[in-house]
Amino acid sequence: MRLFAAVLPPEAAVAELREAVRPLRDDRLTWTAEAGWHFTLAFMGEVHDDVLPELHARLERAAHRTAPFALRLHGCGHFGDRALWAGAAGELDALRLLADRADAAARRAGVPMEQHRRYTPHLTLARSHSRRHGDGHGPGHGTPLRPYLDALADFEGTAWQVDTLSLVRSNLPVSGVPGEQPRYETVRAWPLAG
């Protein structure tokens, strides 16, 4: 199973972002379906079934050690010319701590994780159609993101209480239909207890 730990925004936050993004949606970018709007905490990739019991136990422990905290959708940003995202504001230290704990839980359960980097909270809104060159870090020739960034720069969502750590399965497209997006399903969720 392709898995990741995540914080899922509540429907009210999704609705606010939907209204902010609606006038921007065009076919120059590939827009992420709302069902895919989440803050990834730790991406695990393919996880073998025999690791799941230990992973579940360690993620439950991570959630139990973390107190609920306030978060809101805030502004936007981008990764090069490849992706447009909405950011977060509020108790970001608590969000980063939860991300670190989820990453550590996966490592200790035996999931081979990529190199740990400072966590950048982001919710992916759209991706460029451009084909990446070489390693993907060179100059791309995608859609300029500046108009979208300018339009979302002042976006401020209403704060909500993050009270759940979710383990989400990503089901990659299999139909071959252009533009088909991954489907996401929450396989387990644990309350934050602190």
C-alpha positions as CSV (number, residue, x, y, z in Angstrom):
1,M,0.0,0.0,0.0
2,R,1.2,3.5,-0.8
3,L,0.7,5.3,2.5
4,F,1.3,8.7,4.1
5,A,0.5,10.3,7.5
6,A,-1.6,13.5,7.1
7,V,-3.7,16.2,8.7
8,L,-7.0,16.5,6.8
9,P,-8.7,19.9,6.8
10,P,-12.3,19.9,7.9
11,E,-15.1,20.5,5.4
12,A,-15.5,24.2,6.4
13,A,-11.9,24.9,5.7
14,V,-12.1,23.0,2.3
15,A,-15.2,25.1,1.4
16,E,-13.4,28.4,2.1
17,L,-10.4,27.3,0.0
18,R,-12.8,26.1,-2.7
19,E,-14.3,29.6,-3.0
20,A,-10.9,31.2,-3.2
21,V,-9.6,28.8,-5.9
22,R,-12.8,28.7,-8.0
23,P,-12.1,31.8,-10.1
24,L,-8.5,30.6,-10.7
25,R,-9.3,27.2,-12.1
26,D,-8.3,26.9,-15.7
27,D,-6.8,24.3,-18.0
28,R,-3.3,25.8,-17.8
29,L,-2.7,23.8,-14.6
30,T,-3.7,20.4,-13.4
31,W,-5.8,21.1,-10.4
32,T,-5.9,18.7,-7.4
33,A,-9.3,17.3,-6.6
34,E,-10.6,18.5,-3.2
35,A,-10.5,14.9,-2.0
36,G,-6.8,15.2,-2.3
37,W,-6.4,18.3,-0.2
38,H,-4.4,17.4,2.8
39,F,-1.2,18.3,4.7
40,T,1.2,15.4,4.2
41,L,3.2,14.9,7.4
42,A,5.3,11.9,6.4
43,F,5.2,10.2,3.0
44,M,6.0,6.5,3.3
45,G,5.6,5.1,-0.2
46,E,4.9,1.4,-0.5
47,V,4.5,-0.2,2.9
48,H,4.5,-4.0,3.3
49,D,1.6,-5.6,5.1
50,D,3.9,-7.1,7.7
51,V,5.0,-3.7,8.9
52,L,1.5,-2.3,9.4
53,P,0.8,-3.5,13.0
54,E,4.0,-1.9,14.2
55,L,3.4,1.2,12.1
56,H,-0.2,1.6,13.5
57,A,1.0,1.2,17.1
58,R,3.8,3.8,16.7
59,L,1.5,6.3,14.9
60,E,-1.1,5.8,17.7
61,R,1.7,6.6,20.2
62,A,2.7,9.7,18.3
63,A,-0.9,10.9,18.2
64,H,-1.4,10.2,21.9
65,R,1.8,12.2,22.8
66,T,0.6,15.3,20.8
67,A,-1.9,17.8,22.0
68,P,-4.6,19.2,19.7
69,F,-3.6,22.5,18.1
70,A,-5.0,25.3,16.0
71,L,-4.3,25.6,12.3
72,R,-5.7,27.6,9.4
73,L,-5.2,27.7,5.7
74,H,-3.1,30.8,4.9
75,G,-1.6,32.3,1.7
76,C,0.1,30.2,-0.9
77,G,3.5,29.2,-2.3
78,H,5.1,27.2,-5.0
79,F,7.8,24.6,-5.6
80,G,9.7,26.0,-8.6
81,D,7.3,26.2,-11.5
82,R,6.0,22.7,-10.8
83,A,3.4,23.0,-8.0
84,L,1.1,25.7,-6.5
85,W,0.1,25.2,-2.9
86,A,-1.9,26.7,0.0
87,G,0.1,27.2,3.2
88,A,-0.8,27.1,6.8
89,A,-0.6,29.4,9.8
90,G,-1.3,28.9,13.5
91,E,0.5,26.5,15.7
92,L,3.1,25.5,13.1
93,D,5.6,24.3,15.7
94,A,3.0,21.7,16.8
95,L,2.3,20.7,13.2
96,R,6.1,20.3,12.6
97,L,6.4,18.2,15.8
98,L,3.6,15.9,14.7
99,A,5.3,15.6,11.3
100,D,8.6,14.7,13.0
101,R,6.8,12.2,15.2
102,A,5.0,10.6,12.2
103,D,8.3,10.4,10.4
104,A,10.1,8.8,13.4
105,A,7.2,6.4,13.9
106,A,7.5,5.1,10.3
107,R,11.3,4.8,10.6
108,R,11.1,2.9,13.8
109,A,8.4,0.6,12.3
110,G,10.9,-0.3,9.6
111,V,9.6,1.8,6.7
112,P,12.5,3.1,4.6
113,M,12.0,6.8,4.6
114,E,13.7,9.4,2.4
115,Q,16.2,11.8,4.0
116,H,14.5,13.9,6.6
117,R,14.2,17.6,5.6
118,R,12.7,20.6,7.5
119,Y,8.9,20.2,7.2
120,T,7.2,22.7,4.9
121,P,3.4,22.7,5.6
122,H,1.6,22.8,2.2
123,L,-1.6,21.6,0.6
124,T,-1.1,21.0,-3.1
125,L,-3.6,22.9,-5.2
126,A,-2.3,22.4,-8.8
127,R,0.6,21.1,-10.8
128,S,2.2,22.5,-14.0
129,H,1.8,20.5,-17.2
130,S,5.4,21.0,-18.0
131,R,7.6,18.0,-18.4
132,R,10.5,18.1,-16.1
133,H,14.0,18.1,-17.6
134,G,16.6,15.7,-16.3
135,D,16.4,15.6,-12.5
136,G,13.5,18.0,-12.4
137,H,15.5,20.7,-10.7
138,G,16.6,22.5,-13.9
139,P,14.7,25.3,-15.5
140,G,11.2,24.1,-16.5
141,H,9.0,25.7,-19.1
142,G,5.6,25.4,-17.3
143,T,2.8,27.8,-16.8
144,P,3.9,30.9,-15.0
145,L,2.5,30.7,-11.5
146,R,2.8,34.4,-10.6
147,P,-0.9,35.3,-11.4
148,Y,-2.1,32.4,-9.2
149,L,0.3,33.3,-6.4
150,D,-0.8,37.0,-6.5
151,A,-4.5,36.0,-6.4
152,L,-4.1,33.7,-3.4
153,A,-1.4,35.8,-1.5
154,D,-4.0,37.3,0.9
155,F,-6.1,34.2,1.5
156,E,-6.9,33.6,5.2
157,G,-9.0,30.7,6.2
158,T,-10.8,30.3,9.6
159,A,-8.8,28.5,12.3
160,W,-9.8,24.9,13.2
161,Q,-8.6,22.5,15.9
162,V,-6.4,19.7,14.5
163,D,-7.4,16.7,16.7
164,T,-6.6,13.7,14.5
165,L,-3.6,12.0,12.9
166,S,-4.7,10.2,9.7
167,L,-3.0,7.3,7.8
168,V,-4.0,7.7,4.2
169,R,-3.7,5.3,1.3
170,S,-3.0,6.7,-2.1
171,N,-4.5,4.6,-4.9
172,L,-2.6,5.6,-8.1
173,P,-4.6,5.9,-11.4
174,V,-4.8,2.7,-13.3
175,S,-7.2,3.6,-16.2
176,G,-4.6,5.4,-18.3
177,V,-7.2,8.2,-18.8
178,P,-5.3,11.5,-19.1
179,G,-5.8,13.7,-16.1
180,E,-7.0,10.9,-13.8
181,Q,-5.9,11.6,-10.3
182,P,-5.0,9.4,-7.4
183,R,-7.8,8.3,-5.0
184,Y,-7.2,8.8,-1.3
185,E,-8.7,6.7,1.5
186,T,-8.1,7.1,5.2
187,V,-7.2,3.7,6.5
188,R,-6.7,4.6,10.1
189,A,-7.0,7.7,12.3
190,W,-6.0,8.4,15.8
191,P,-7.1,11.2,18.1
192,L,-4.5,13.7,19.4
193,A,-4.4,13.4,23.1
194,G,-1.3,15.3,24.4
